[in-house]
Amino acid sequence: LYKPKNISSFFAIKKVKARFDLKKIGHGGTLDPAAEGILPIAIGKTTKLIPFINNKQKKYIFKIKWGQKTTTDDAEGEIINSCDYIPKEKQILIKLNNFIGNINQTPPLVSANKVDGKPAYKLFRENKKFKLKSKNVYVKNLTLLKSNSVNYSNFEIECGRGFYVRSFARDLAESLGTFG
């Protein structure tokens, strides 16, 4: 299913379920509401295959805006920190090697990761203070496509299950002495 921007993955499959009067439907992975792209879905008995789909590599093309940190680690959040430092292409390329292979990554606060049985995004919306544990994730390939303006750089990444592009943007920017 091609999921457009500004709807959740759950909303997208809910629409398919209603449109085709399906009893059982599931999806292999979650795209943020602000993201668009292919959302693998399974119907009926094929939902049992989702764990096998979920273990495969995924590819994302995305853009990092340099110099701003938000509450959600993406463009949707409230800006909580900013700076004027924008990394040069050469500096970015050097740091990318640190993000290849198995790495530890802390999910964004607005995620479905559970804290004491409750999704983190719900705690975030309730203004509760909490921390998420880092997880081991895998990055197969990471490419800087271009720095298309002063404040932005485009990337392509091939990664495994549980990887957050938002967290990568935050962590790469931090390693470069800026925000993203």
N, C-alpha and C positions, 0 to 999 in steps of 0.2 A: 504494500500500500504506500503511495506517495503521500506523506503527511505534510500539509502546508504549515506555514508559520502561524503563530498565535492561537494554536489549539494544543491541548495535551495529547499524548499518545493514547491515554485512556479514553478521552473524548472521541478520538478518531476511530478506535475500534468499536466504541459504543454506537457510533453512527452506522458502521458497517453491519453490526449485529442487528440493529433495528431495521435497516433498509432491506436486508435479506432474511429477516425473521430467523436468525440463527440461535440455537440453544447454547452452544459452547464456542467461544472464540478467545484467543490469547495472542500476545505479541512477544517477539524475541528481542528484548531491549527497549529502552525508553529514550525518546528524543525530547529535549527540553521544549517547552511551548514556543520559545523564540527560534527554535531550529526547524529547518525543513529537510526532508529527505525520505529515503526508503525505510519503511517500518515493516520488518518481516512479521506476517500474521499467520496464524494457524487456525483452522476451523474443524470443529468436531473432534474425532479421534486423533487427528494430526497434532492437536495441542500437546500430546505426549512427546512430540519430537522437539519442542521448544528448547529443552536443555541442550540438545545437540546443536541447534542453530546458534544459541547464545554463546557457545564456546568458541566460535569462529572469530577470525579477525574482522575488524570493522574499519572502514576508511572514512575520514572526515576531511572536508576542506573548510577552513575557517579563517577569520580575521581577528587579529589582536589590535585593540586600540591602546596605545602606550600612554602612560602618564596619569591614569586614573584607577583607583581601587574602589569597588562598590561592595555593598553589603552582601550581594549574591554572587560575586565574582563574574558577573556578566553585565551586559548593557541595560538590563531591566532593573538593576538595583540602584539604590541611592548612593551617590558618590560620598565616600567617607574619607578619602585621602587623594591628594594629587601632587604632581611635581612636574617640572618642565623638562626633566631629563628624558630624552628619546634615544634609545640605543642605535648604534650604527649597524649596518648589515653584517660587517665582519665580526662584530662583537656577538651578535645573535648566532651566527654560524658556529662560533667557538663553543658557546654554551649548549647548543642543541645536542652535542655528543653526550652530555650528562643526563639526557632524558631518553636514551636508547636502551633497550633491554628491560630487565626487571627493575622497577623503581618503586619507592614508597610514595604514595600520594594520599593526601588528606582530602576527602570529599568536601564539596562546598556545603555551607550551613543549610542552604535550601536544596535538600536532596531527600530521597526516600529512605536513606539509611536510618536505621532504628537506634534510638537512645532510650533505654529502659522500656522497650516495646512500643515506643511512639515514633512516628516518622519525624525526622529532623525538621522538615519544612513546616510541620505543624507547630513545633516548639518555637521556631523562628518567628512565625506569624503571631504567636502568643507573647513575643518579646522575652522568652525565657533564655537564661544564660546556660550554655552547654558547649561541650567540645566533642568532636568526632575523632575516632581513632584513625590513624593512617592505615592504608591497605596496600598490599603488594599488587601492582598492575604491570602489564607488559606492553612495550612499545616496539614494534617491528621496524617501522620506517618513519622518519620525520624529515620533512623537506620544507625549507623556506622557499615559497614560490616567488614572492616579490615583496618589496617594500614599496607600496604603490603611492604613498604620500608621506608627508612628514610624520604623521601620528599613527599610521597603520602598517601592519605587515600581514601578508597572507601565507598560510601554511597548509600542508597536507600531512595527515598522520594516519598510519595504519597501526591499530592497537587492539588489545584484547578486551575481554569482558571487564566491566566495572571501572573503565577509564573515564575520567571527566575532563573534557576539553577546557571547561571553565577553570578547573583547578590547575591544569597545565599552564594556561595563560597567566594565572596568578603567580605560579611558581617560577616560570621562566622569567617573567618581569622582575620578580624579587631577586632572582639570581643575577640579573643585569643591573640591579640597583635602582629600579624604577617600579612603577605599578602598571598593571595591564588587566 
